[in-house]
Amino acid sequence: MINNNNNIYQEIKDLEKNSRLIKTAHFLAVQRKQKTHRILGLSAIIINIIIFSPFLDLVIPKYSAIAIKFLAIISASLAGVQTLFNYQKDIESHLSAGDKYTNIYHRVGVLLAKYTDSLIQQDDLIKEFEALFQDYLDANTQYKACIPSNNDYEKAQESIQKRSQRNTLLKEQSQLST
């Protein structure tokens, strides 16, 4: 059924691979941005608690006014950085993009399974692939404002490779135990 000249099959496999990589990169970007957002926010909260507590008056009474001003500047700067980089909006965009690419990835997997199991003909395969590829292109256009970093892509690739190796080991162990 599948031969070396079946370029459409390879294109579908590539779409599956790319969708998986991009969805993973977006979800890693979410984790990174959430971590940064939380660190900045928690730092600002802790600094404000220190400013409004009697702690500085007890520890450094002579310099507490200067320390309070300094900490207020740091706290305001942290809040400004959070506002400027708009982490929450970025997180929501990356989540939405990750969900879209996850949907494409799963639909491609089902399409490949149907074709491999001879449940659909090549003409139907091509039609469904074209629709999926158009969804992929639309997602690329829709989410061009929230592109994961190169580091997110590298970590995504590593994560996928580790998962594939783990799955291969599990399959081998399962076959040995039967």
C-alpha positions, -999 to +999 in steps of 0.1 A: +000+000+000+027+025+010+056+027-014+087+048-019+069+070-044+042+080-021+051+116-015+018+126+000+022+101+028+056+116+036+041+151+036+014+140+060+041+125+083+060+158+081+028+177+090+023+154+120+060+159+131+058+197+127+025+200+145+038+180+174+070+200+176+051+234+174+025+224+200+051+212+224+071+244+219+040+265+226+033+247+258+069+250+269+066+288+262+036+288+284+055+272+313+084+296+309+062+327+308+041+315+337+072+309+358+086+344+349+052+360+356+049+343+390+085+351+400+080+388+392+046+390+408+057+371+439+088+393+443+067+425+440+043+411+467+071+402+491+088+435+486+055+453+493+050+433+524+084+442+536+078+479+529+046+480+548+058+459+577+078+472+607+106+448+597+129+475+583+124+498+612+134+470+635+164+457+615+179+490+601+160+518+619+186+545+608+182+536+571+147+523+569+134+553+550+160+549+523+155+511+522+117+516+518+122+541+489+147+517+472+123+487+477+094+508+464+113+515+432+122+479+427+086+468+433+073+494+409+099+483+384+088+446+387+052+456+382+062+477+352+081+448+336+050+426+341+028+452+325+052+459+296+057+423+287+020+414+292+028+378+303-009+369+309-018+378+273+012+359+259+003+329+280-032+328+267-020+332+231+005+303+235-021+281+251-045+288+223-019+281+197-008+250+215-044+238+215-048+245+178-016+226+169-026+197+192-059+194+174-041+193+140-015+168+154-043+144+166-063+147+134-032+139+113-026+109+135-062+096+130-058+103+092-026+083+091-042+054+110-072+053+087-049+052+057-026+026+071-056+004+080-070+009+045-101+026+058-098+054+033-087+057-002-058+078-014-082+104-029-099+109+004-065+109+021-054+138-001-086+158+005-083+154+042-046+162+042-053+194+022-079+205+047-055+198+076-026+215+059-048+246+053-057+245+091-019+244+098-012+274+075-041+293+091-027+286+125+007+298+114-009+330+102-032+334+133-004+329+158+025+347+141+025+372+170+033+345+196+062+325+183+080+302+207+117+310+213+145+289+197+151+275+231+115+264+234+119+246+201+151+229+212+136+218+245+105+206+226+126+185+203+145+170+233+112+163+250+098+145+220+129+124+216+129+114+252+092+105+251+098+085+219+127+066+235+107+059+266+078+046+245+102+024+225+116+010+257+081+003+271+071-015+239+102-036+240+096-045+277+060-053+270+070-076+241+096-094+263+071-099+291+045-116+268 
